[in-house]
Amino acid sequence: MDRCMMISQDCHAGAPWFVYRRFLDPQFREDYDRWISENLDGATALDQRQLREKKPFQFETMGHLGNRDPAERARKLDREGIAGEVVSCDRSQKNYPPFGVGFVLRERKKGSCERRLAGCRAHNRRLAEFCQSSKGRHAGVALITMDNPEDTVTEIRWAKENGLFGGVMLPARQLLTDGAEAFWQHPRFEPAWQVCEKRDVPLNTHASSSGVIYGGSRLAGSAENAWTAFRPFWHMLWGGVFERHPKLRFCPTESGGMLALWFNT
């Protein structure tokens, strides 16, 4: 029997908040401290003593050290027979990337675009360092905001040049978003598609919240998670993006075979 190489396409890794803080540009760190205290629930809220000691208990007790320790992660991958993996951001252990960036592009507020970009950059810097522990084994997926095309192109180039060869995560738009510029077929996003095609950077999406709670029921909203991952694909397909950029690659993740279901109906 020929040797079978097992590669996991949907893995996640994150860092404790105090690790992410080191990778943030200094001018955002105080704002990040406030964000932590305001956005973690009562069971995981951090007081000033914990800030000084840098030991929030949720990371000391949950035991998923492979999520943040590359040596432990390598041991777990070896034990499970996995040769390589695609690594996206995480939030399962309250290890959100700074300012809550990740799979969903959240509502714009004053100053939030700059904070989101800083959060993406901090995550990408930390992920690049994490993936260097086993070069070629971890295909890290960089975070981008798409708020500003010039900043987005800069971050895509940085990710490619710094070993994050898993591509970039295209953030899901909230369903309440409206206006022509909010959707991926708009010409303002052309610079991002051009650099991804030229540098062979895959576009990734991941199952995520659509931003609609449906009368307070998060479970009802979660039923659309897979659909949300494919929403950018439909916009780009019917908007002609793939015709203009035939070498552009689109990789939906954790979407439950949504494409096969769609073509079957």
C-alpha positions as CSV (number, residue, x, y, z in Angstrom):
1,M,0.0,0.0,0.0
2,D,1.3,3.4,-0.9
3,R,2.0,5.8,2.0
4,C,-1.0,8.0,2.9
5,M,-0.2,11.6,3.9
6,M,-2.9,13.0,6.2
7,I,-3.4,16.8,6.2
8,S,-6.0,18.5,8.4
9,Q,-7.7,21.4,6.6
10,D,-9.5,22.9,9.6
11,C,-7.3,23.4,12.6
12,H,-7.2,26.4,14.9
13,A,-4.6,28.1,17.1
14,G,-4.7,31.1,19.4
15,A,-2.8,32.7,22.2
16,P,-3.5,34.0,25.7
17,W,-4.4,37.7,25.7
18,F,-1.0,38.6,27.4
19,V,0.8,36.9,24.5
20,Y,-1.2,38.7,21.9
21,R,-0.5,41.9,23.7
22,R,3.2,41.6,23.0
23,F,2.5,41.5,19.3
24,L,0.3,44.6,19.3
25,D,1.7,48.0,18.2
26,P,2.4,49.9,21.5
27,Q,-0.2,52.6,20.9
28,F,-3.0,50.1,21.0
29,R,-2.1,48.2,24.2
30,E,-3.9,50.3,26.8
31,D,-7.0,50.2,24.6
32,Y,-6.6,46.5,24.4
33,D,-6.5,46.2,28.2
34,R,-9.8,48.0,28.4
35,W,-11.3,45.9,25.6
36,I,-10.4,42.7,27.5
37,S,-12.1,43.8,30.7
38,E,-15.2,44.9,28.8
39,N,-15.6,41.9,26.5
40,L,-14.9,38.9,28.6
41,D,-17.7,37.5,30.7
42,G,-17.7,37.5,34.5
43,A,-16.2,34.0,34.7
44,T,-13.1,35.1,32.8
45,A,-12.9,38.8,33.4
46,L,-9.4,40.0,34.3
47,D,-8.6,42.3,37.1
48,Q,-5.5,44.5,37.5
49,R,-3.8,41.9,39.7
50,Q,-4.2,39.3,37.0
51,L,-3.0,41.8,34.4
52,R,0.2,42.2,36.3
53,E,0.7,38.5,37.0
54,K,-0.2,37.6,33.4
55,K,-2.0,34.4,34.5
56,P,-5.7,34.5,33.5
57,F,-7.0,31.2,34.9
58,Q,-8.8,30.0,31.8
59,F,-5.5,29.3,30.1
60,E,-4.1,27.5,33.1
61,T,-7.0,25.1,33.5
62,M,-8.4,24.2,30.1
63,G,-5.5,22.0,29.2
64,H,-5.4,22.5,25.4
65,L,-1.8,23.5,25.4
66,G,-1.4,22.5,21.8
67,N,-3.5,25.5,20.9
68,R,-0.7,27.8,22.0
69,D,2.4,25.7,22.5
70,P,4.0,24.6,19.2
71,A,6.1,21.8,20.8
72,E,3.0,20.3,22.4
73,R,1.0,20.7,19.1
74,A,3.7,18.8,17.2
75,R,3.5,15.9,19.6
76,K,-0.3,15.8,19.3
77,L,-0.1,15.9,15.5
78,D,2.4,13.1,15.5
79,R,0.2,11.0,17.8
80,E,-2.8,11.5,15.5
81,G,-0.8,10.7,12.3
82,I,-1.3,14.2,10.8
83,A,1.6,15.4,8.6
84,G,0.4,18.9,8.1
85,E,-2.4,21.3,8.8
86,V,-4.2,24.5,7.8
87,V,-4.3,26.8,10.9
88,S,-7.0,29.4,11.4
89,C,-7.6,31.7,14.3
90,D,-9.4,30.4,17.4
91,R,-11.8,31.6,20.1
92,S,-12.7,28.4,21.9
93,Q,-10.7,29.2,25.0
94,K,-11.5,32.9,25.2
95,N,-8.3,33.3,23.0
96,Y,-9.9,35.8,20.6
97,P,-7.4,37.7,18.4
98,P,-7.1,41.3,19.7
99,F,-10.3,43.4,19.5
100,G,-12.4,40.4,18.5
101,V,-11.2,40.2,14.9
102,G,-11.5,36.8,13.2
103,F,-14.2,35.2,11.1
104,V,-16.7,38.1,11.2
105,L,-16.2,41.7,10.1
106,R,-18.1,43.4,12.9
107,E,-20.0,46.7,12.8
108,R,-18.0,49.8,12.0
109,K,-17.7,52.2,14.9
110,K,-15.5,55.3,15.3
111,G,-11.9,54.1,15.5
112,S,-12.7,50.5,15.1
113,C,-11.1,50.1,11.6
114,E,-7.7,51.1,13.0
115,R,-8.2,48.7,16.0
116,R,-9.3,45.8,13.8
117,L,-6.2,46.3,11.6
118,A,-4.0,46.4,14.6
119,G,-5.7,43.2,15.9
120,C,-5.2,41.4,12.6
121,R,-1.5,42.4,12.5
122,A,-0.9,41.2,16.1
123,H,-2.5,37.9,15.3
124,N,-0.5,37.5,12.1
125,R,2.8,38.3,13.7
126,R,2.1,35.8,16.5
127,L,0.9,33.1,14.0
128,A,4.0,33.6,11.8
129,E,6.2,33.0,14.9
130,F,4.1,29.9,15.9
131,C,4.4,28.4,12.4
132,Q,8.1,28.8,12.2
133,S,8.5,26.1,14.8
134,S,7.9,23.4,12.1
135,K,8.4,25.1,8.8
136,G,6.2,23.6,6.1
137,R,3.9,21.8,8.5
138,H,1.6,24.6,9.6
139,A,-0.1,26.5,6.8
140,G,-1.1,29.6,8.8
141,V,-4.1,31.6,7.6
142,A,-3.6,35.3,8.0
143,L,-6.4,37.7,9.1
144,I,-7.3,40.7,7.0
145,T,-10.1,43.4,7.5
146,M,-10.8,44.6,3.9
147,D,-11.7,48.0,5.4
148,N,-9.0,49.8,3.4
149,P,-7.7,48.2,0.2
150,E,-4.2,49.6,0.5
151,D,-3.8,48.3,4.1
152,T,-5.2,44.9,3.0
153,V,-2.8,44.5,0.1
154,T,0.1,45.4,2.5
155,E,-1.0,42.7,5.0
156,I,-1.5,40.1,2.2
157,R,2.1,40.7,1.0
158,W,3.4,40.6,4.5
159,A,1.7,37.3,5.2
160,K,3.1,35.7,2.1
161,E,6.6,37.0,2.8
162,N,6.6,35.8,6.4
163,G,5.7,32.2,5.8
164,L,1.9,32.2,6.2
165,F,1.2,30.1,3.1
166,G,-2.3,29.0,4.1
167,G,-3.7,32.2,2.5
168,V,-5.9,34.8,4.1
169,M,-9.3,34.7,5.9
170,L,-12.0,36.6,4.1
171,P,-14.2,38.0,7.0
172,A,-17.9,37.3,6.7
173,R,-20.1,40.3,6.3
174,Q,-23.0,40.7,8.7
175,L,-26.4,40.2,7.1
176,L,-27.5,43.7,8.0
177,T,-24.8,45.2,5.9
178,D,-26.1,47.1,2.9
179,G,-24.7,49.4,0.2
180,A,-22.8,48.5,-3.0
181,E,-19.3,48.8,-1.4
182,A,-20.2,46.3,1.3
183,F,-20.1,43.3,-1.1
184,W,-17.1,41.5,-2.5
185,Q,-17.9,42.0,-6.2
186,H,-17.4,45.8,-5.8
187,P,-14.4,47.3,-7.8
188,R,-12.8,48.7,-4.6
189,F,-11.7,45.2,-3.7
190,E,-9.9,44.5,-7.0
191,P,-6.4,45.3,-5.6
192,A,-6.8,42.5,-3.0
193,W,-7.9,40.0,-5.7
194,Q,-5.0,41.0,-7.9
195,V,-2.4,40.5,-5.3
196,C,-3.8,37.2,-4.2
197,E,-3.9,35.9,-7.7
198,K,-0.4,37.2,-8.5
199,R,1.2,35.8,-5.4
200,D,-0.9,32.6,-5.3
201,V,-2.6,33.4,-2.0
202,P,-5.8,31.4,-1.4
203,L,-8.9,33.1,-0.1
204,N,-10.4,31.3,2.9
205,T,-13.8,31.5,4.5
206,H,-15.0,29.7,7.7
207,A,-18.4,28.9,9.1
208,S,-19.4,31.9,11.3
209,S,-22.2,33.9,12.7
210,S,-24.1,36.0,10.3
211,G,-24.6,38.7,12.9
212,V,-28.4,38.1,13.2
213,I,-29.6,36.7,16.6
214,Y,-33.3,36.1,15.6
215,G,-35.1,37.3,18.6
216,G,-32.3,36.4,21.0
217,S,-31.8,32.8,19.8
218,R,-28.1,32.2,18.9
219,L,-29.0,28.6,18.1
220,A,-31.3,29.8,15.3
221,G,-28.6,32.0,14.0
222,S,-26.0,29.3,14.1
223,A,-28.1,27.3,11.6
224,E,-26.8,29.7,8.9
225,N,-23.1,29.3,9.8
226,A,-22.3,27.2,6.7
227,W,-24.4,29.5,4.5
228,T,-22.4,32.5,5.7
229,A,-19.2,30.8,4.7
230,F,-20.4,30.5,1.1
231,R,-22.0,34.0,0.8
232,P,-18.7,35.6,-0.4
233,F,-18.4,32.9,-3.1
234,W,-21.8,33.6,-4.6
235,H,-21.1,37.4,-4.7
236,M,-17.7,36.8,-6.3
237,L,-19.0,34.2,-8.8
238,W,-22.0,36.2,-10.0
239,G,-20.1,39.5,-9.8
240,G,-17.5,38.2,-12.3
241,V,-14.5,38.2,-9.9
242,F,-13.4,34.7,-10.9
243,E,-13.7,35.6,-14.6
244,R,-11.4,38.6,-14.1
245,H,-9.0,36.5,-11.9
246,P,-9.2,32.9,-13.2
247,K,-6.2,31.7,-11.0
248,L,-7.8,33.0,-7.8
249,R,-8.4,30.2,-5.3
250,F,-11.4,30.1,-2.9
251,C,-11.4,27.6,0.0
252,P,-14.5,27.4,2.2
253,T,-14.0,25.7,5.5
254,E,-16.4,23.9,7.9
255,S,-19.3,24.5,5.6
256,G,-20.9,21.1,5.5
257,G,-20.8,20.4,1.8
258,M,-22.8,23.5,1.1
259,L,-21.6,23.8,-2.5
260,A,-22.8,20.2,-3.4
261,L,-26.1,20.9,-1.7
262,W,-26.5,24.2,-3.7
263,F,-25.7,22.6,-7.1
264,N,-28.2,19.8,-6.3
265,T,-31.1,22.2,-5.8
